């Protein structure tokens, strides 16, 4: 049978092969971990205890000495306070890191990739550690809701833009007329 591909005689543009993104977790580690059971230290709160839990997340990434290797640190601070008297019940802090081998990500997309995709890969492990930590600390296991790392990244960009805008305005005000 004849080849059924039809050509209108026009030259087809040559397809440039897209570089395949390759990401591999080389290592995972706990950089810092602490748990403070304030209830055990101060004594049980009186009355009805209604815990209110807040989670703060911050991220950091840096290039390592080896080509295509990056270290990403996710920092989680989990605080539980009693709604009634605002007394701290527990405080958990975890700095969890990963070493990644990343290839095929364009330079202009590398920072968001490191601050979104890498923490997303580490999150299930962070969640398990926090859950085990709260349980082992004498509280019900705390299963964190998934973190929207895209929204977190956008908030950080907006914060930095605002900070830069503010710092650019301050020197301009200082350049005013000087008394003679």
C-alpha positions in Angstrom: 0.0 0.0 0.0 1.2 3.5 -0.8 2.1 6.0 1.9 -1.1 8.0 2.6 0.6 11.1 4.1 -0.4 14.0 1.9 1.7 17.1 1.3 0.6 20.3 -0.2 4.1 20.9 -1.5 5.0 23.4 1.2 8.0 22.7 3.4 7.0 21.6 6.9 8.8 23.7 9.6 11.3 21.6 11.4 10.2 20.7 14.8 12.7 21.6 17.5 12.7 18.9 20.1 11.5 20.1 23.5 13.9 19.3 26.2 12.4 16.8 28.6 12.1 18.0 32.2 13.9 15.5 34.5 13.5 15.7 38.2 14.9 13.3 40.7 14.9 13.4 44.5 18.4 12.5 45.6 17.9 12.9 49.3 15.4 14.1 51.9 16.3 15.2 55.4 15.1 16.9 58.6 17.3 19.9 59.1 15.6 21.1 62.3 12.8 19.7 64.4 11.2 20.9 67.7 8.1 20.2 69.6 7.0 22.1 72.7 4.1 20.7 74.7 3.1 23.8 76.7 0.3 21.9 78.4 2.8 19.5 80.0 5.0 22.4 81.1 2.3 24.7 82.5 -0.3 22.1 83.5 -3.6 21.3 81.8 -5.8 24.3 81.0 -9.0 24.7 83.0 -12.3 24.5 81.4 -13.3 23.6 77.9 -10.3 23.3 75.5 -11.0 24.3 71.9 -7.8 24.2 69.9 -7.2 26.6 67.1 -4.3 25.6 64.9 -2.3 27.9 62.6 0.3 26.8 60.1 3.0 29.1 58.7 5.1 28.0 55.7 8.2 29.5 54.3 10.5 28.2 51.6 14.1 28.5 50.6 16.1 27.1 47.7 19.7 27.2 46.6 22.0 25.8 44.0 24.5 23.2 45.2 28.1 22.8 44.0 27.2 19.9 41.7 25.7 20.7 38.3 21.9 20.5 38.1 21.6 19.9 41.9 19.5 22.1 44.1 18.5 22.1 47.8 15.0 23.1 48.8 14.0 23.7 52.4 10.4 23.8 53.5 9.9 25.4 56.9 6.7 24.7 58.8 5.6 26.2 62.1 2.4 24.7 63.6 0.9 26.5 66.6 -2.1 25.3 68.6 -3.8 27.7 71.0 -6.9 27.4 73.1 -9.6 29.6 71.6 -11.0 30.4 75.1 -7.9 31.8 76.8 -5.4 32.0 73.9 -3.1 29.8 75.8 -0.5 27.9 73.7 -1.1 24.1 73.7 1.8 23.1 71.5 4.3 24.5 69.1 5.9 22.3 66.4 8.6 23.5 64.0 10.0 21.5 61.2 12.6 22.4 58.6 12.5 19.7 56.0 14.8 19.6 53.0 15.3 17.8 49.8 18.2 17.6 47.4 17.0 17.5 43.8 18.6 16.8 40.4 16.8 19.0 37.9 17.4 19.2 34.2 15.4 20.6 31.2 13.8 23.5 33.1 14.5 26.8 31.3 16.4 29.3 33.4 13.5 31.7 33.7 11.2 29.0 35.0 13.7 27.4 37.4 12.9 29.6 40.5 9.1 28.9 40.4 9.9 25.3 39.7 12.1 25.1 42.8 9.6 26.9 45.0 6.5 25.1 43.8 7.2 21.7 42.4 10.0 20.6 44.8 8.0 21.5 48.0 5.0 19.8 46.5 7.0 16.6 46.2 8.2 16.9 49.8 4.9 17.8 51.4 3.5 14.2 52.0 6.6 13.5 54.1 6.3 16.7 56.0 2.6 16.0 56.7 3.4 12.6 58.1 6.2 13.9 60.3 3.9 16.6 61.8 1.1 14.1 62.3 3.4 11.7 64.1 5.0 14.5 66.1 1.7 15.8 67.5 0.5 12.3 68.3 3.8 11.4 70.0 3.6 14.7 71.9 0.3 13.7 73.5 -2.2 15.3 71.2 -4.4 14.0 68.5 -2.5 13.6 65.2 -2.7 16.8 63.1 -3.2 16.1 59.5 -2.3 19.3 57.6 -4.4 20.3 54.7 -2.5 20.4 51.4 -0.6 23.6 50.9 -1.2 25.6 47.7 2.5 26.3 46.8 1.4 28.3 43.7 -0.5 30.8 45.9 2.3 30.9 48.4 4.8 31.7 45.6 2.6 34.4 44.2 2.2 35.9 47.7 5.9 36.0 48.1 6.4 37.7 44.8 3.8 40.3 45.7 5.4 40.9 49.1 8.9 41.3 47.5 7.5 43.7 44.8 5.8 45.8 47.5 9.0 45.8 49.6 11.1 46.9 46.6 8.5 49.6 45.8 8.6 50.9 49.4 12.5 50.9 49.5 12.6 52.8 46.2 10.3 55.5 47.5 12.2 56.1 50.8 15.5 57.4 49.2 13.6 59.7 47.0 12.0 61.4 50.0 15.4 61.7 51.6 16.8 63.6 48.6 14.7 66.7 49.4 16.1 70.2 49.9 18.7 70.5 52.7 18.7 73.4 55.1 21.5 75.9 54.5 
